[in-house]
Amino acid sequence: MTRFGKVLVTGGGGAIGSNVTDELVIAGAEEIVVLDNFVRGRRENLDWALANGPVRLVEGDIRDKDLVHELMEGVDVLFHHAAIRITQCAEEPRLALEVLVDGTYNVIEAAAEKNVRRVVASSSASAYGLATEFPTREDHHPYANDTLYGAAKVFNEGLLRSFHAMKGLNYVALRYFNVYGPRMDVHGLYTEVLVRWMERITEGKPPLIFGDGSQTMDFIYMGDIARANMLAAETERNDVVYNVATGVETSLLELAQMLLKVMDSDLAVEHGPERAVNGVTRRMADTSLAREELGFEAEVQLEEGLTRLVEWWRAEKDGAPTQPINTLGRVRA
């Protein structure tokens, strides 16, 4: 196992960033610096890590070039998770440019200048837009993307490649598919739907789908995302991008039916009139490259992941303290 010296986690108060921070504490990292402005992240997500590891929390913004360069001094491994959600990109495109493009440039520039040993960067399946081939490989073209968020992620990957070519930056980028699980963003494009469904089912109301629910996604559990980040930090591979997914496509209708089963409900799914059409109607990743080169394969299948999600959601509503995400799996195993 790699010995982690000083680690910087941008966006460390978010769902993925905080779970990676927990894993770094468990792995025995010597020093962990978390940078977050808490516009999207939550301080509560870091309670366990702050209480149990050498974690220093810095409230700040990746748009602050001087701060980013200061924090990058002496960093061994960088995990770059700071971002704004896809829906906010559409609402505030100028902010999206400032954070996802200019802010990420600050981070990557500083990492190259300070000779950071390894950068693990978050990318997204949004880079593909609606793919033309399924399962979708990493070398699939990105030209069908029509979102500002996806465009920024394509640019970010190009930025990483450029700094690798110019400065020898050592990096791995991870294209996450549809991430769900404890600490997930309740205002996300599809995660908000899961929360709304859980609330309705608890109230004795059926989950509501607008349209026929045939749109498919490739759902990947938050704990598997955190594990993929750790593997990316430890691999000797360099200048490479991996899909992080299960390789299984699930329709919204199937998702709602599975959630009903997990919550022991005999309600039937309710359908409403179709709303604005999401241009990405199908997602299914080819996960062979991550399996062969990174040693990553999703361990938590959807039904088990939804079970853990519901457990976390109920505990969260009851005010339970945060715990490392994989604790649920370890306890249940």
N, C-alpha and C positions, 0 to 999 in steps of 0.2 A: 504494500500500500504506500502511496505517495505521502511523504511528510509535508504538511502544509505549513509554511512560515506565515508571513503576513498576507492576509486575504482581504480584498475589497469587494463588497457586494453592493452594486448600485441598485436602487429600487428594492432594497432588502426588507422593507416593511410590507411589500406586496405578497400575494399568495405564493408565487413561486420563489421569490427572493427570500422570504422568511423561512420557507421549508428547506431551502438550500442552506441557509444559515444554521438551522438546527442540525442538519447533517454534518456541517463543518465542525460544530461543537462536539458531536458524537465522534467524529474522526480525529479529534485532538488537535485541531489547528491552533497554532501558537498565538495568533492575534487576528481578530476578525473586526474589520471596520465596516459598518453599515451606513450607507448614504441614502437618505430618502427625504422628500419634502412633505410626505404624508397627505398629498392631494388624493392619491389613490390607495396607498398603503395604510395600514393600521398599526398603531403602537402596540396594541394587544397581541398582534401576531409575533412580536419579539419578546414577550414576557419570559417564556421558558429559556430562550437563548441568553438573554441578559442575566438571568438568575443562575445559569449553569455553565457559562463559558466566558472566555476572555473577549467579550464583545463590547465594542465602543460604538455608540450610536451618534451619528452626525446628522443633524437636521439641515439639509441643504439641497441644492438643485444642480443637476448635471449641466445646466446652462451657465453656471458659474465657473468659468474656465480656470480662474486662479485657485478656487477651492478644489476642483478636480485634480489639478496638477499637484497641489499640496498633499492631498490624500493619497495620491499614487506613489509617493516617495517610499521606496523600500518594499513595494508590493511584489509578492511572489506569484500569486494567482488572482486574476480579476474575473468576477462573474458579473456580466452586464445585463441587468434585468430592467433598468429604469425605462419606462415608456408611459404613454397614455393609451387608453382603450380605443378600440376601433370606432366605436360610436362617437366618442369625443373628437376624433380626427375629422369626422364628417361635419360635426357641429362647429369646430374651431380649427379650420385648416391652417391658419397662420401659426397657432400654438403647436400643431402637429409638426410643422416644419421646424420650429424652434427647438422642440424637445427631441423628436425622433431623428432629425438630421443634424442640426447644429450641436445639440447636446451630445449625441452619440459621437460626432466628430471630436468634441472635446475629450471624451473618454478614450477613444482609440488613439488619438494623437498623444495624449499623456502616457498611455500604456507603452507606446512605441518609444517615446523619449526617455521614459524611466526604465526601459529594458525589462518590462514585466515578462516573467518566464512563460506564462500561459494565460490566454484570454479565452473564456467560455462565453459566447454571446448568444442571446436569445433572438431567434428569427421566428418565422411563422409560415404556416401553410397558406396564409393569405398571399404570399408571393406568387403562388401558382394561379390565383383566380380560379376560374372553372377549368380544371384540367381537361385534356383531350384523351388522356390515357389513364387507365386504372388497372391495377394499382399504380400509383403515381411515383415515379422514380425521382431522385434528386436532380438528375440532369434534364428533367422536363422543362420546357421553356416557361418563362414567367409572364409572357406577353398578354395573357388573358386577364390579368389582374386589372380591376378598374377602381380600386379604393386607394385613398391617400395612405392609409396604414400599410397596405401591401406594397405600394410604391416605395415607401420609406424603408421597409424591410429589404426590398431588392437593393436599394441604394446602400443600406448598411452592410449587406454582404459584399457588395462591390468595394466599399470602403475598406473592409477587412482584407480583401484580396489585394487591393492596391498597397496597403501598408505592409502586407507580407512581402510583396514584390519590391517595394522601395526601401523598407527598413528591416525586413526580416521578422516581422511580427508573427509570433507563434499563436495560432488560434484554432478553435473549433466552433462552428456555428450550429445551432440546433433549431430545426424547423418544427415547432410544436404544432400538432393538429388540435383537436378540440379538447382542451384541458378542463377537467372538473375535479372536485374533491374538496376536502377541508380548506378553509380560508379563501375559497374561490371568490372572485369579484362578483358581488351580487348585482352589479349594474352592467355586466357584460352582455354581449349580443345574444348568447344562448344560455349562459349560466343564470341570467336573470329569470329565464323561463323555468329552469329547474327549481329555483327558490319559490317562484310563484306557484308552481305545481305542488310542491311540498306543503305550502301554506293552504292551498285549496283542499288538498286531500285531508289534511289535519282538521279542517273545518267541515268535512263531510261533503265537499263539493268535488265534482270530477275535474281532472286536468283538462284545460282548454287548449285545443290546437286550432290555429287559423289556417284553413285549407285542409288538404287531405293527409298531411303529415308524411308525404313520400320523400321529402328532402332527407338526404343521408349525411352523416358525419362519421368521423373516425375518432371516437372518444378515448382519451388517455388519462389515466388517474394521476393525481397530483404527486403521489408518492413515487410513481415511476418516473415522472418528470424530474424530481429531485435526484433520484438515483442516476438518471442519464447525465445530469450535470456533473455529478461526482466522477462518473466514468470518463466524461469528456476532459475533466481536469487531470486525470491520471494517464490517459492514453499518450502514446508517442506519436500518434497521427497528427498531422499539421496541415493547415490550409485546406480544410475540408468541411463540408456541410452534411448533416445527417437529418433525415426525417425522424421525429420522435412521435410514435403512434403505435397502435395495436395492429394495424393492417386489416381491421374488421370494420365494415361500414354498418351503421345502425340508423334506421329511419327515426324521425321524430315520433311517429306513431309507436314504433317498437320501444323507444325510450320511455314514453309515457306509460305504456303497458307494463314494462319492467319495473318502473318506479311504483306503480300501484301494487305490484306483487311484493316488492320489498317492504312496503308500508302496510302490508296485510289488509289491503282494501279491495272490496269487490265492486267498486264503482267502475263504470264504463267511461272511456274517453269521450269527451264532448268536442264536437267540431263547430267552428265558427266560420264566417265568410273570410276568404283569403285576403290578406293585407298586401302591402307593397311587396313585390317579388324580390327575394334575395337571389342575386345573380349566381351564387354558388349553390347549386342544387345537389351536388354529389361530392363526397370526399372519401378517399380510401388510399392510404399510403402504401408504398412498397417499403418494407422495413428491413429488407435483406442486407443493405449496406451497413446499417447500424449494428445489426446482429453479427455480421462477419468481421467488421473492423473495430467496432467499439465494444463488442461483447454485450450489447444491450438488447433485451427483449422484454416487452411488457409482462409483468408478473400478475397484475391485478385485472381480472376480467370485469366486464361492465356490471354484472349483477352484484358481485362482491364489492366493487367500488361504490355503487349506489348505496349499498348497505352501510358502508363506512361513512359515506356522505350524510346519510340520514342520522346516524349516530352522532356525528359531529354537530349537525344542525340543531338537533334536539338539546345536546349538551350546551351549545352556544346560547340558545334561548334561555337555558336555566342558569347561565352565568358561570359555567364550569371554566377552570383555568385552561390555557392553551397547553397542548402537549405536542411533541414531535409527531409528524404525520405517520411515520412508520411504526409508532408505538401501537396503534390500533392493530396493524397487521401482526406485530410480534406477539401481542397479547392474545389475539384470536388464534394464532398458529398452534 
